[in-house]
Amino acid sequence: MKKWKFLTAAALTLMLAACGSDDETSTKDEANEPAKTEETTTASETSAFPMTVSSLSAGSETEDGKSLTFEDVTFEEMPKNIVVFDYGFLDTLDALGVEGIVGIAANGGKGNFPEHLKEKYLTDSVTDVGSLKQIDFEKVAAANPDAIFISGRQGSFYEELKEITPNVVFIGSDNSNYVDGVFETVDLAAEIFGKQEKAEELKAALQEKVDAVKEKAAGYENALVAMYNDKKISGFDNGEDSRFAYVYNDFGFKPSTTDIKASSHGSDFSYESILSVDPEVLLIIDRTASDVETIKADIENDIIKQTRAYKEGKIVYLDGVNWYFSSNGVTTEAEKLDEILNELK
């Protein structure tokens, strides 16, 4: 009986020793975890490549009506030298925290570059590769890009840019599903540059603003989107080819008219035309990016003062750079929605 007790005690001692050994091993493993996690993360980042991506429009047209077809692009590794011609996509890359942007269409710092991106990108460290419609191909080549992102204004230069690098991706927009199209560009950038977690945060925040504007828009009978450009007015409805159809179809405003000639640049619209449709809300996009008081002097004339929008204080002046030149960026879209929310209180 005593012998049995001894054996049991011995066995227990061995078991405790084994547990102590396991704990020690576990502690050592835990101490090594950070290094293993870092290695795993690096492996995860590189394992996504080679990666094949498609342009966000399989085909498009230049402004002169030429048909274009964009090929899939295979990246052997994550791009390190990036040239961006589309301001909206530049905005999205910046919001995601993507590094390596070596060239942008800054146009010498003149004109319609997004204000919130100037300090970071209008610098000597980023090559100015021309304007949105006039490309300096020598400077693009000198930047040694392994990825070039373009949109409609550069579509006709697609083949020439491919001679510099085959990795040219077209970032198109879809007016019929505008907000989903913005999310699609965010997802594309996140996939290429491994920023999926940040992308989900940005999309969720933007969706909240979209929902808030929809709720606001539901409280109005109708609205009209118009663009001011050097004293000329263009009107936009919710038609398929309308550049700003998404204000109605995605942001929820009801159009005051559906009888505007479909055009990406809108239809010539007189002040009398605005009065004839008499919108409750009048959204004015400032194409000239001039002083708001200057535009008001033209817009708020004796004719416009007869409209419901003027009488009820519902004329909203919108930033032309964000609305006309850098649409589709996740930050600029949020700023556009904020303009509406802040003015229609």
C-alpha positions as CSV (number, residue, x, y, z in Angstrom):
1,M,0.0,0.0,0.0
2,K,2.8,2.4,0.9
3,K,4.7,1.4,-2.3
4,W,1.5,2.4,-4.4
5,K,1.4,5.8,-2.7
6,F,5.1,6.4,-3.5
7,L,4.6,5.5,-7.1
8,T,1.6,7.9,-7.3
9,A,3.6,10.7,-5.7
10,A,6.4,10.1,-8.1
11,A,4.1,10.1,-11.1
12,L,2.5,13.3,-9.9
13,T,6.0,14.9,-9.6
14,L,6.8,13.8,-13.1
15,M,3.6,15.3,-14.4
16,L,4.2,18.6,-12.7
17,A,7.7,18.7,-14.1
18,A,6.3,18.1,-17.5
19,C,3.7,20.9,-17.1
20,G,6.5,23.2,-16.0
21,S,8.5,22.3,-19.1
22,D,5.5,23.0,-21.3
23,D,4.9,26.3,-19.6
24,E,8.5,27.3,-20.2
25,T,8.3,26.3,-23.8
26,S,5.0,28.2,-24.2
27,T,6.6,31.3,-22.6
28,K,9.6,31.0,-25.0
29,D,7.2,30.7,-28.0
30,E,5.2,33.7,-26.9
31,A,8.4,35.7,-26.6
32,N,9.2,34.8,-30.2
33,E,5.7,35.6,-31.5
34,P,6.3,39.2,-32.6
35,A,9.0,38.1,-35.0
36,K,6.9,35.3,-36.3
37,T,3.9,37.7,-36.7
38,E,6.0,40.2,-38.6
39,E,7.3,37.5,-40.9
40,T,3.8,36.2,-41.5
41,T,2.6,39.8,-42.3
42,T,5.4,40.3,-44.8
43,A,4.6,37.0,-46.4
44,S,0.9,37.9,-46.6
45,E,1.7,41.2,-48.3
46,T,3.9,39.6,-50.9
47,S,1.7,36.5,-51.4
48,A,-1.0,38.6,-53.2
49,F,1.4,39.0,-56.1
50,P,1.5,38.6,-59.0
51,M,-1.9,40.3,-59.1
52,T,-4.1,40.8,-62.2
53,V,-6.6,43.8,-62.0
54,S,-9.1,45.1,-64.5
55,S,-9.7,48.7,-65.3
56,L,-12.9,50.0,-63.9
57,S,-14.3,50.4,-67.4
58,A,-13.7,47.7,-70.0
59,G,-14.3,50.3,-72.6
60,S,-14.8,54.0,-72.9
61,E,-14.8,56.9,-75.2
62,T,-12.6,59.9,-75.6
63,E,-14.1,63.4,-75.7
64,D,-14.0,63.3,-79.5
65,G,-16.0,60.0,-79.5
66,K,-13.1,57.6,-80.1
67,S,-13.8,54.1,-78.7
68,L,-11.2,52.7,-76.3
69,T,-10.5,49.3,-74.9
70,F,-8.5,48.8,-71.7
71,E,-6.5,45.6,-71.1
72,D,-6.1,43.8,-67.8
73,V,-2.9,44.6,-65.9
74,T,-0.7,42.1,-64.0
75,F,1.4,43.5,-61.3
76,E,4.4,41.3,-60.4
77,E,4.8,43.1,-57.1
78,M,3.2,46.0,-55.3
79,P,3.8,49.2,-57.3
80,K,6.4,51.5,-55.7
81,N,6.5,54.4,-58.2
82,I,3.1,55.6,-59.0
83,V,1.9,58.3,-61.5
84,V,-1.7,59.5,-61.0
85,F,-3.6,61.6,-63.5
86,D,-7.0,61.4,-61.9
87,Y,-7.5,63.7,-58.9
88,G,-10.3,61.6,-57.4
89,F,-8.1,58.5,-57.4
90,L,-5.2,60.5,-56.0
91,D,-7.5,61.6,-53.2
92,T,-8.5,58.0,-52.5
93,L,-4.8,56.8,-52.5
94,D,-4.0,59.5,-50.1
95,A,-6.9,58.7,-47.8
96,L,-5.8,55.0,-47.7
97,G,-2.2,56.1,-46.8
98,V,-0.6,54.7,-50.0
99,E,3.0,55.8,-50.4
100,G,5.1,56.0,-53.6
101,I,3.3,58.6,-55.6
102,V,6.1,60.1,-57.8
103,G,4.1,61.9,-60.4
104,I,0.8,63.9,-60.7
105,A,-0.9,66.2,-63.3
106,A,-0.2,69.3,-61.3
107,N,-0.3,71.7,-64.2
108,G,2.4,73.9,-62.6
109,G,0.3,74.3,-59.5
110,K,-2.3,76.3,-61.5
111,G,-6.0,75.9,-61.7
112,N,-8.1,73.1,-60.3
113,F,-6.0,70.9,-58.1
114,P,-7.8,69.8,-54.9
115,E,-7.0,72.2,-52.0
116,H,-6.5,69.5,-49.4
117,L,-3.9,67.7,-51.4
118,K,-1.7,70.7,-52.4
119,E,0.6,70.8,-49.4
120,K,1.6,67.1,-49.7
121,Y,1.8,66.7,-53.5
122,L,2.7,70.1,-55.0
123,T,6.3,69.7,-53.9
124,D,9.7,69.2,-55.5
125,S,9.6,65.5,-54.5
126,V,6.6,64.8,-56.7
127,T,7.1,65.3,-60.5
128,D,4.6,67.5,-62.3
129,V,3.8,65.4,-65.4
130,G,1.6,68.0,-67.1
131,S,-2.1,68.8,-67.0
132,L,-5.2,66.6,-67.1
133,K,-5.3,67.0,-70.9
134,Q,-1.7,67.8,-71.8
135,I,0.8,65.1,-70.7
136,D,4.5,65.6,-70.6
137,F,5.6,62.1,-71.6
138,E,9.3,62.8,-71.0
139,K,8.6,63.6,-67.4
140,V,6.3,60.6,-67.0
141,A,9.1,58.4,-68.3
142,A,11.7,60.1,-66.1
143,A,9.6,59.3,-63.0
144,N,10.1,55.6,-63.9
145,P,6.6,54.5,-62.9
146,D,5.6,50.9,-62.4
147,A,1.9,52.0,-62.3
148,I,0.0,54.8,-64.1
149,F,-3.7,55.6,-63.2
150,I,-5.7,57.5,-65.7
151,S,-9.4,58.5,-66.3
152,G,-11.5,59.9,-69.2
153,R,-9.5,63.0,-69.8
154,Q,-6.4,61.0,-70.6
155,G,-8.1,58.1,-72.4
156,S,-6.8,59.1,-75.8
157,F,-3.2,58.8,-74.5
158,Y,-3.6,55.3,-73.3
159,E,-1.5,53.6,-75.9
160,E,1.3,56.1,-75.6
161,L,1.4,55.7,-71.8
162,K,1.6,51.9,-72.2
163,E,4.9,52.4,-74.1
164,I,6.3,53.8,-70.8
165,T,4.8,51.0,-68.7
166,P,2.3,48.3,-69.6
167,N,0.7,48.8,-66.1
168,V,-1.8,51.5,-67.1
169,V,-5.1,51.3,-65.3
170,F,-8.2,53.2,-66.3
171,I,-10.4,54.5,-63.4
172,G,-13.8,55.1,-64.9
173,S,-17.0,56.3,-63.3
174,D,-20.5,54.9,-63.4
175,N,-23.2,57.5,-63.2
176,S,-25.9,54.8,-63.1
177,N,-24.4,53.4,-59.8
178,Y,-22.3,56.3,-58.6
179,V,-21.7,55.6,-55.0
180,D,-21.0,51.9,-55.7
181,G,-18.6,53.1,-58.3
182,V,-16.7,55.2,-55.7
183,F,-16.6,52.2,-53.4
184,E,-15.3,50.1,-56.3
185,T,-12.3,52.5,-56.8
186,V,-11.6,52.3,-53.1
187,D,-11.6,48.5,-53.2
188,L,-9.4,48.4,-56.3
189,A,-6.8,50.7,-54.6
190,A,-7.1,48.7,-51.3
191,E,-6.5,45.4,-53.2
192,I,-3.4,46.6,-55.0
193,F,-1.8,48.3,-52.0
194,G,-3.0,46.0,-49.2
195,K,-5.2,48.6,-47.5
196,Q,-8.4,46.6,-47.1
197,E,-9.0,47.4,-43.4
198,K,-8.7,51.1,-43.9
199,A,-10.9,50.9,-47.0
200,E,-13.8,49.4,-45.0
201,E,-13.5,52.3,-42.5
202,L,-13.6,54.9,-45.3
203,K,-16.5,53.3,-47.1
204,A,-18.5,53.0,-43.9
205,A,-17.9,56.7,-43.1
206,L,-18.9,57.8,-46.6
207,Q,-22.1,55.7,-46.5
208,E,-23.2,57.4,-43.3
209,K,-23.0,60.8,-45.1
210,V,-24.8,59.4,-48.2
211,D,-27.6,58.2,-45.9
212,A,-27.7,61.6,-44.1
213,V,-28.1,63.4,-47.5
214,K,-30.8,61.0,-48.6
215,E,-32.7,61.7,-45.5
216,K,-32.3,65.5,-46.0
217,A,-33.3,65.2,-49.7
218,A,-36.5,63.3,-48.9
219,G,-37.8,66.5,-47.2
220,Y,-37.8,68.5,-50.4
221,E,-40.3,68.5,-53.2
222,N,-37.7,68.8,-56.0
223,A,-34.2,70.2,-56.9
224,L,-32.2,71.3,-59.9
225,V,-28.5,70.9,-60.4
226,A,-26.9,73.7,-62.5
227,M,-23.4,74.5,-63.4
228,Y,-22.0,78.1,-63.6
229,N,-19.2,78.6,-66.1
230,D,-18.0,82.1,-67.1
231,K,-21.5,83.6,-66.8
232,K,-23.1,80.6,-68.6
233,I,-25.5,78.2,-67.0
234,S,-25.9,74.5,-67.8
235,G,-28.8,72.3,-66.4
236,F,-28.6,68.7,-65.4
237,D,-31.4,66.2,-64.9
238,N,-31.3,62.5,-63.8
239,G,-30.8,61.1,-67.3
240,E,-28.3,58.3,-68.0
241,D,-25.8,60.6,-69.7
242,S,-26.1,63.4,-67.3
243,R,-22.7,64.1,-65.5
244,F,-24.5,64.8,-62.2
245,A,-27.4,62.4,-62.4
246,Y,-26.2,60.8,-59.2
247,V,-27.4,63.9,-57.2
248,Y,-30.9,62.6,-58.0
249,N,-30.3,58.9,-58.4
250,D,-27.9,58.3,-55.5
251,F,-28.2,61.3,-53.2
252,G,-32.0,61.2,-53.3
253,F,-33.1,64.6,-54.6
254,K,-36.2,64.5,-56.9
255,P,-35.5,66.3,-60.2
256,S,-37.6,69.4,-60.9
257,T,-37.5,68.5,-64.6
258,T,-36.6,65.5,-66.7
259,D,-36.7,67.4,-69.9
260,I,-33.1,68.5,-70.2
261,K,-31.1,67.3,-73.2
262,A,-28.8,64.5,-72.0
263,S,-25.2,65.5,-72.0
264,S,-22.2,65.0,-69.8
265,H,-21.7,68.8,-70.0
266,G,-25.3,69.6,-69.4
267,S,-27.7,71.6,-71.5
268,D,-27.6,75.3,-72.0
269,F,-30.0,76.7,-69.5
270,S,-31.3,80.3,-69.1
271,Y,-32.3,82.0,-65.9
272,E,-35.8,81.9,-67.4
273,S,-35.5,78.1,-67.7
274,I,-34.7,77.9,-64.0
275,L,-37.7,80.0,-63.1
276,S,-39.9,77.9,-65.3
277,V,-39.1,74.7,-63.4
278,D,-39.0,76.6,-60.1
279,P,-36.9,74.2,-58.0
280,E,-37.3,74.2,-54.2
281,V,-33.5,73.5,-54.0
282,L,-31.1,75.0,-56.5
283,L,-27.6,73.4,-56.4
284,I,-25.0,75.6,-58.3
285,I,-21.7,74.0,-59.2
286,D,-19.0,76.6,-59.6
287,R,-17.1,75.4,-62.7
288,T,-14.9,78.5,-62.7
289,A,-13.8,78.0,-59.1
290,S,-14.2,81.7,-58.5
291,D,-15.3,83.7,-55.5
292,V,-18.8,82.8,-54.2
293,E,-19.8,86.5,-53.9
294,T,-18.9,87.0,-57.6
295,I,-21.2,84.1,-58.6
296,K,-24.0,85.3,-56.4
297,A,-23.9,88.7,-58.2
298,D,-24.7,86.9,-61.5
299,I,-27.0,84.1,-60.2
300,E,-29.2,86.0,-57.7
301,N,-30.6,88.4,-60.3
302,D,-34.2,89.6,-60.5
303,I,-35.3,86.4,-62.3
304,I,-33.8,84.0,-59.9
305,K,-35.2,86.0,-57.0
306,Q,-38.6,84.9,-58.1
307,T,-37.8,81.2,-57.6
308,R,-38.8,79.1,-54.5
309,A,-35.1,78.3,-53.9
310,Y,-34.2,81.9,-53.5
311,K,-37.2,82.9,-51.5
312,E,-36.7,79.9,-49.1
313,G,-32.9,80.4,-48.9
314,K,-32.2,77.1,-50.6
315,I,-29.6,78.1,-53.2
316,V,-26.5,76.0,-52.5
317,Y,-23.1,77.0,-54.0
318,L,-20.8,74.0,-54.5
319,D,-17.1,73.8,-54.9
320,G,-16.2,73.3,-58.6
321,V,-12.9,71.5,-58.0
322,N,-14.4,68.7,-55.9
323,W,-17.6,68.4,-58.1
324,Y,-16.1,68.8,-61.5
325,F,-12.4,67.9,-61.4
326,S,-11.9,65.4,-58.5
327,S,-15.1,63.5,-58.2
328,N,-15.0,59.8,-57.2
329,G,-12.3,60.4,-54.5
330,V,-13.4,59.0,-51.1
331,T,-12.5,62.3,-49.3
332,T,-13.8,64.7,-51.9
333,E,-17.1,62.8,-52.1
334,A,-17.4,63.2,-48.3
335,E,-16.7,66.9,-48.7
336,K,-19.3,67.2,-51.4
337,L,-21.9,65.6,-49.2
338,D,-20.9,67.9,-46.3
339,E,-21.5,70.9,-48.4
340,I,-25.1,69.9,-49.0
341,L,-25.6,68.9,-45.4
342,N,-24.1,72.1,-44.0
343,E,-26.1,74.4,-46.3
344,L,-29.5,72.7,-46.1
345,K,-29.9,72.9,-42.4
